[in-house]
Amino acid sequence: MGSHRHYLVAFACVAFFAIQAAAADPTPDPKAKTFPLQAWMKANTAAAMAAKDPFALANALDELATFAPKEYSHWASIAKDGAAAARANRIDAVKAACRGCHTQYRARYKLEMRDRPVPPPPEN
């Protein structure tokens, strides 16, 4: 019975430290960290593109338009153009809208707002 207790204590210690390590951000490397908008884009726009689901893509781009920081004057209109293209199943036009927004704002957003939380979805 005594040896079982040692195994339980050892297991509990390992589990405790594993949980602590998982809870901490182990690396400050920005390339290894997922940021709020990046995570949202992967879960919504990228997932819809991968699934070839223009309805989900249009909805995601409509929602993305609501995230526009006021300093980024064309963000919302670019996202809305992308949503309209998705509704028309014009994937090349969607990609062009994405590329245009990324070209115009990606580097600046990374510098200025990378850790900015994604706004909650609008209430219906």
C-alpha positions as a Python dict, from the first residue, in 0.01 Angstrom:
ca = {
    (1, 'M'): (0, 0, 0),
    (2, 'G'): (289, 235, 82),
    (3, 'S'): (438, 208, -268),
    (4, 'H'): (102, 294, -423),
    (5, 'R'): (91, 611, -218),
    (6, 'H'): (433, 712, -355),
    (7, 'Y'): (307, 659, -710),
    (8, 'L'): (-3, 867, -639),
    (9, 'V'): (204, 1149, -490),
    (10, 'A'): (443, 1138, -786),
    (11, 'F'): (153, 1134, -1031),
    (12, 'A'): (-13, 1427, -853),
    (13, 'C'): (310, 1628, -868),
    (14, 'V'): (359, 1559, -1237),
    (15, 'A'): (-5, 1647, -1309),
    (16, 'F'): (20, 1969, -1108),
    (17, 'F'): (333, 2087, -1289),
    (18, 'A'): (191, 1986, -1627),
    (19, 'I'): (-119, 2194, -1561),
    (20, 'Q'): (92, 2489, -1447),
    (21, 'A'): (310, 2467, -1757),
    (22, 'A'): (7, 2449, -1985),
    (23, 'A'): (-155, 2750, -1816),
    (24, 'A'): (154, 2967, -1854),
    (25, 'D'): (247, 3115, -2189),
    (26, 'P'): (571, 2921, -2231),
    (27, 'T'): (716, 3141, -2502),
    (28, 'P'): (710, 3514, -2563),
    (29, 'D'): (786, 3450, -2930),
    (30, 'P'): (509, 3627, -3129),
    (31, 'K'): (539, 3363, -3401),
    (32, 'A'): (444, 3092, -3151),
    (33, 'K'): (154, 3280, -2990),
    (34, 'T'): (-193, 3302, -3136),
    (35, 'F'): (-340, 3650, -3113),
    (36, 'P'): (-714, 3727, -3081),
    (37, 'L'): (-789, 3840, -3437),
    (38, 'Q'): (-559, 3575, -3580),
    (39, 'A'): (-744, 3303, -3387),
    (40, 'W'): (-1081, 3445, -3494),
    (41, 'M'): (-974, 3460, -3860),
    (42, 'K'): (-855, 3097, -3853),
    (43, 'A'): (-1174, 2978, -3685),
    (44, 'N'): (-1410, 3176, -3909),
    (45, 'T'): (-1281, 3305, -4242),
    (46, 'A'): (-1012, 3044, -4303),
    (47, 'A'): (-1243, 2762, -4192),
    (48, 'A'): (-1519, 2884, -4426),
    (49, 'M'): (-1273, 2908, -4715),
    (50, 'A'): (-1139, 2559, -4646),
    (51, 'A'): (-1494, 2422, -4630),
    (52, 'K'): (-1583, 2605, -4952),
    (53, 'D'): (-1885, 2749, -4770),
    (54, 'P'): (-1968, 3089, -4923),
    (55, 'F'): (-2260, 3145, -4683),
    (56, 'A'): (-2037, 3102, -4376),
    (57, 'L'): (-1767, 3311, -4542),
    (58, 'A'): (-2010, 3595, -4614),
    (59, 'N'): (-2132, 3588, -4253),
    (60, 'A'): (-1776, 3587, -4121),
    (61, 'L'): (-1678, 3882, -4341),
    (62, 'D'): (-1990, 4074, -4237),
    (63, 'E'): (-1893, 4017, -3875),
    (64, 'L'): (-1531, 4109, -3949),
    (65, 'A'): (-1652, 4444, -4084),
    (66, 'T'): (-1784, 4525, -3735),
    (67, 'F'): (-1434, 4479, -3588),
    (68, 'A'): (-1292, 4775, -3784),
    (69, 'P'): (-1087, 5008, -3567),
    (70, 'K'): (-1187, 5368, -3636),
    (71, 'E'): (-831, 5448, -3750),
    (72, 'Y'): (-858, 5187, -4028),
    (73, 'S'): (-1096, 5373, -4257),
    (74, 'H'): (-1133, 5113, -4535),
    (75, 'W'): (-1142, 4793, -4325),
    (76, 'A'): (-1522, 4771, -4303),
    (77, 'S'): (-1584, 4847, -4671),
    (78, 'I'): (-1323, 4591, -4780),
    (79, 'A'): (-1480, 4324, -4556),
    (80, 'K'): (-1828, 4410, -4686),
    (81, 'D'): (-1703, 4388, -5046),
    (82, 'G'): (-1560, 4045, -4962),
    (83, 'A'): (-1892, 3939, -4807),
    (84, 'A'): (-2082, 4049, -5119),
    (85, 'A'): (-1838, 3854, -5336),
    (86, 'A'): (-1885, 3545, -5116),
    (87, 'R'): (-2263, 3572, -5152),
    (88, 'A'): (-2212, 3577, -5530),
    (89, 'N'): (-1977, 3276, -5495),
    (90, 'R'): (-1696, 3482, -5652),
    (91, 'I'): (-1409, 3332, -5454),
    (92, 'D'): (-1139, 3509, -5657),
    (93, 'A'): (-1300, 3841, -5564),
    (94, 'V'): (-1314, 3733, -5199),
    (95, 'K'): (-944, 3651, -5210),
    (96, 'A'): (-874, 3988, -5371),
    (97, 'A'): (-1062, 4165, -5089),
    (98, 'C'): (-867, 3968, -4828),
    (99, 'R'): (-539, 4044, -5003),
    (100, 'G'): (-627, 4415, -5025),
    (101, 'C'): (-709, 4438, -4656),
    (102, 'H'): (-400, 4242, -4554),
    (103, 'T'): (-179, 4457, -4777),
    (104, 'Q'): (-324, 4776, -4636),
    (105, 'Y'): (-357, 4686, -4267),
    (106, 'R'): (-184, 4364, -4158),
    (107, 'A'): (161, 4507, -4072),
    (108, 'R'): (13, 4815, -3904),
    (109, 'Y'): (-238, 4606, -3706),
    (110, 'K'): (40, 4376, -3583),
    (111, 'L'): (235, 4678, -3457),
    (112, 'E'): (-54, 4870, -3305),
    (113, 'M'): (-328, 4630, -3201),
    (114, 'R'): (-209, 4272, -3213),
    (115, 'D'): (-331, 4192, -2860),
    (116, 'R'): (-663, 4374, -2904),
    (117, 'P'): (-955, 4150, -2807),
    (118, 'V'): (-1198, 4062, -3081),
    (119, 'P'): (-1522, 4250, -3020),
    (120, 'P'): (-1816, 4030, -2917),
    (121, 'P'): (-2065, 3945, -3191),
    (122, 'P'): (-2338, 4205, -3240),
    (123, 'E'): (-2664, 4128, -3064),
    (124, 'N'): (-2959, 4049, -3289),
}
